[in-house]
Amino acid sequence: MKLLTAHKILMASAAVFFLFFSLWELQNYFNAANGWAVFRSILYLLIACGFGIYFKNLDRLYK
């Protein structure tokens, strides 16, 4: 396994983790009406999008 393949696996798993973590925080907001939970949900969703964009451009960045 090449190092780039391992890096792709880690980046994809990080994006999926933050996506589900964002949904979990959104559920926390609906259950407890915690204002900070919606902020964290948006933050984690932005982080997931950032990891997704990085993953999409990984081959072009490391040629």
Order of alpha helices (4+ residues) and beta strands (2+ residues): alpha-alpha-alpha
